[in-house]
């Protein structure tokens, strides 16, 4: 119950802290950042794979 009261005071500007909306946005941005990092890693690995395949093909041909 105290936490709810404290959060209400923050949300209404009576107390300093992270508002509910800010907290939700921060969580959304953290999830989005995680996905983007995972996608970047996949692309990095794919680039390295295809670059090595191209090098192998050139050596054979």
LUMKOL-429302 format. One record per residue (C-alpha): residue in three letters; x, y, z. Coordinates in steps of 0.02 Angstrom, whole numbers, padded with zeros to 5 digits, always signed. Layout:
// LUMKOL-429302
ALAXYZ/...
***
This chain:
// LUMKOL-429302
UNK+00000+00000+00000/UNK+00144+00120+00038/UNK+00220+00093-00132/UNK+00056+00137-00218/UNK+00039+00295-00115/UNK+00219+00344-00149/UNK+00198+00312-00336/UNK+00038+00416-00338/UNK+00131+00560-00257/UNK+00268+00546-00388/UNK+00141+00538-00530/UNK+00051+00694-00468/UNK+00213+00791-00445/UNK+00207+00799-00255/UNK+00363+00694-00241/UNK+00519+00672-00346/UNK+00552+00512-00438/UNK+00515+00415-00596/UNK+00332+00427-00646/UNK+00233+00275-00702/UNK+00233+00338-00882/UNK+00421+00365-00879/UNK+00448+00193-00805/UNK+00340+00113-00939/UNK+00433+00206-01077/UNK+00601+00157-01003/UNK+00549-00026-00999/UNK+00487-00015-01179/UNK+00649+00065-01236/UNK+00753-00066-01146/UNK+00657-00206-01232/UNK+00675-00119-01401/UNK+00861-00094-01371/UNK+00882-00278-01330/UNK+00796-00330-01491/UNK+00901-00209-01594/UNK+01062-00275-01516/UNK+01010-00454-01555/UNK+00967-00407-01735/UNK+01133-00317-01756/UNK+01226-00471-01692/UNK+01135-00583-01817/UNK+01180-00465-01959/UNK+01361-00457-01901/UNK+01373-00647-01900/UNK+01287-00662-02069/UNK+01406-00536-02145/UNK+01556-00629-02077/UNK+01486-00795-02141/UNK+01454-00732-02317/UNK+01621-00643-02324/UNK+01711-00805-02280/UNK+01607-00901-02408/UNK+01656-00776-02542/UNK+01840-00793-02496/UNK+01826-00983-02505/UNK+01743-00975-02676/UNK+01879-00860-02744/UNK+02016-00977-02684/UNK+01936-01126-02771/UNK+01895-01039-02933/
***
